[in-house]
């Protein structure tokens, strides 16, 4: 059962379904393209089939993963990331950079062309600039109100709604 943090923070809300063991590793594997259940089980050595199946169902429920069938007899599924799932690419990359930097072995993820270590940063596409953390704020999304639909009165056809004096 996923952990509930009861916080409105986007990190806490994301971790409620992404923070379970194996979940981000499934996403990591699916970033390279669609995978069959058996392929995921092989690449994630040590995960029980029931755990893998449960994690995939949670990811599917949250719109991160899409399941498709490549065989109906017997039923065999293939999994792919949705657009929402593809949005996790930056998260997985950030974890790879941090893990390489701080894990035993002291490796670092570098830019192949120049050999410089890669860093993760906030980027504003409108300004085409990297933004310092001090200039980053969270704000609620402003949504347009839904259009109001007038309810019909029961038993009256649409043309009979005109008023008479």
C-alpha positions as CSV (number, residue, x, y, z in Angstrom):
1,X,0.0,0.0,0.0
2,X,1.5,3.4,-1.0
3,X,2.4,5.8,1.8
4,X,0.1,8.8,2.3
5,X,1.9,11.9,3.5
6,X,-1.1,14.2,3.8
7,X,0.8,17.2,2.5
8,X,0.1,19.4,-0.5
9,X,3.7,19.6,-1.4
10,X,4.2,18.3,-5.0
11,X,7.2,16.2,-3.9
12,X,5.1,14.5,-1.2
13,X,2.2,14.0,-3.5
14,X,4.4,12.5,-6.2
15,X,6.1,10.2,-3.7
16,X,2.7,8.8,-2.7
17,X,2.8,6.7,-5.9
18,X,6.4,7.0,-7.1
19,X,8.1,6.4,-3.8
20,X,7.5,2.7,-3.5
21,X,10.5,0.3,-4.1
22,X,11.0,-0.6,-7.7
23,X,8.7,2.0,-9.1
24,X,11.3,4.5,-10.4
25,X,13.4,1.6,-11.7
26,X,10.4,0.5,-13.8
27,X,10.1,4.0,-15.1
28,X,13.9,4.1,-15.8
29,X,13.6,0.9,-17.9
30,X,10.5,2.1,-19.8
31,X,12.3,5.4,-20.7
32,X,14.2,3.4,-23.4
33,X,10.9,2.2,-25.0
34,X,8.1,-0.2,-24.5
35,X,8.9,-3.4,-22.6
36,X,7.1,-6.7,-22.1
37,X,6.4,-7.9,-18.5
38,X,9.1,-10.6,-18.9
39,X,11.7,-8.1,-20.0
40,X,11.0,-5.9,-17.0
41,X,11.2,-8.9,-14.7
42,X,14.6,-9.8,-16.2
43,X,16.1,-6.3,-16.0
44,X,14.8,-5.9,-12.4
45,X,16.3,-9.0,-11.0
46,X,15.0,-9.6,-7.5
47,X,11.5,-8.1,-8.0
48,X,8.6,-10.6,-7.3
49,X,6.2,-10.9,-10.2
50,X,3.3,-9.8,-7.9
51,X,5.2,-6.7,-6.8
52,X,6.0,-5.8,-10.4
53,X,2.4,-6.3,-11.5
54,X,1.2,-4.2,-8.6
55,X,3.6,-1.4,-9.3
56,X,2.7,-1.4,-13.0
57,X,-1.0,-1.2,-12.1
58,X,-0.4,1.8,-9.8
59,X,1.6,3.6,-12.5
60,X,-1.2,2.8,-15.0
61,X,-3.8,4.2,-12.6
62,X,-1.9,7.4,-12.3
63,X,-1.5,7.8,-16.0
64,X,2.3,7.2,-16.1
65,X,2.2,3.8,-17.9
66,X,0.0,2.5,-20.7
67,X,-0.6,-1.2,-21.1
68,X,-1.1,-2.8,-24.5
69,X,-1.7,-6.4,-25.5
70,X,0.6,-8.1,-28.0
71,X,-1.1,-11.5,-27.5
72,X,-4.6,-12.3,-26.4
73,X,-4.2,-16.1,-26.1
74,X,-2.5,-16.3,-23.7
75,X,-2.8,-12.7,-22.6
76,X,0.5,-11.0,-22.8
77,X,1.0,-7.3,-22.0
78,X,3.5,-4.7,-23.2
79,X,4.1,-1.5,-21.2
80,X,5.0,2.0,-22.3
81,X,5.3,5.4,-20.7
82,X,2.6,7.9,-21.4
83,X,3.4,11.6,-21.9
84,X,3.1,12.0,-18.2
85,X,5.5,9.2,-17.7
86,X,8.0,10.8,-20.1
87,X,7.9,13.8,-17.9
88,X,9.8,11.7,-15.3
89,X,12.9,11.6,-17.5
90,X,14.4,14.6,-15.8
91,X,13.7,13.0,-12.4
92,X,15.4,9.8,-13.3
93,X,18.4,11.7,-14.8
94,X,18.7,13.8,-11.6
95,X,18.8,10.6,-9.5
96,X,21.4,9.1,-11.8
97,X,23.6,12.2,-11.5
98,X,23.2,12.3,-7.7
99,X,23.7,8.5,-7.3
100,X,26.8,8.5,-9.4
101,X,28.2,11.4,-7.4
102,X,27.5,10.0,-4.0
103,X,27.4,6.2,-4.3
104,X,30.3,4.0,-3.5
105,X,32.8,4.1,-6.3
106,X,32.7,7.8,-6.6
107,X,31.7,8.0,-10.2
108,X,30.3,11.1,-11.9
109,X,28.1,11.6,-15.0
110,X,29.9,13.8,-17.5
111,X,29.3,15.5,-20.8
112,X,31.0,13.2,-23.3
113,X,32.2,16.1,-25.5
114,X,34.1,18.1,-22.9
115,X,34.3,15.8,-20.0
116,X,32.7,18.3,-17.5
117,X,30.4,16.9,-14.8
118,X,26.7,17.3,-15.6
119,X,24.5,19.3,-13.2
120,X,20.7,19.5,-12.8
121,X,19.2,23.0,-12.8
122,X,15.9,24.8,-13.1
123,X,15.4,26.1,-16.7
124,X,12.9,28.6,-17.9
125,X,12.1,28.0,-21.6
126,X,10.4,31.4,-21.9
127,X,13.6,33.2,-20.8
128,X,15.9,30.6,-22.2
129,X,17.9,30.7,-19.0
130,X,19.0,28.6,-16.1
131,X,17.2,29.9,-13.0
132,X,18.7,29.9,-9.4
133,X,16.7,28.2,-6.8
134,X,16.2,31.4,-4.9
135,X,14.1,32.7,-7.9
136,X,11.8,29.6,-8.0
137,X,8.4,29.7,-6.4
138,X,5.4,27.5,-6.3
139,X,1.9,28.9,-7.1
140,X,-1.5,27.4,-7.6
141,X,-2.6,26.8,-11.2
142,X,-5.3,29.2,-12.3
143,X,-8.1,27.4,-14.0
144,X,-11.0,28.8,-16.0
145,X,-14.4,28.1,-14.5
146,X,-16.3,25.3,-16.2
147,X,-19.1,26.6,-18.5
148,X,-22.4,26.6,-16.8
149,X,-25.0,24.2,-18.3
150,X,-28.6,25.0,-17.8
151,X,-30.6,22.0,-16.5
152,X,-33.7,21.0,-18.4
153,X,-36.9,20.8,-16.5
154,X,-38.2,17.3,-16.3
155,X,-41.0,16.4,-18.7
156,X,-40.8,19.5,-20.8
157,X,-39.4,19.3,-24.4
158,X,-36.7,21.9,-25.3
159,X,-39.0,23.9,-27.7
160,X,-41.7,24.3,-24.9
161,X,-39.3,26.4,-22.7
162,X,-40.3,29.8,-24.1
163,X,-42.3,32.0,-21.7
164,X,-45.8,33.1,-22.5
165,X,-47.6,36.0,-20.8
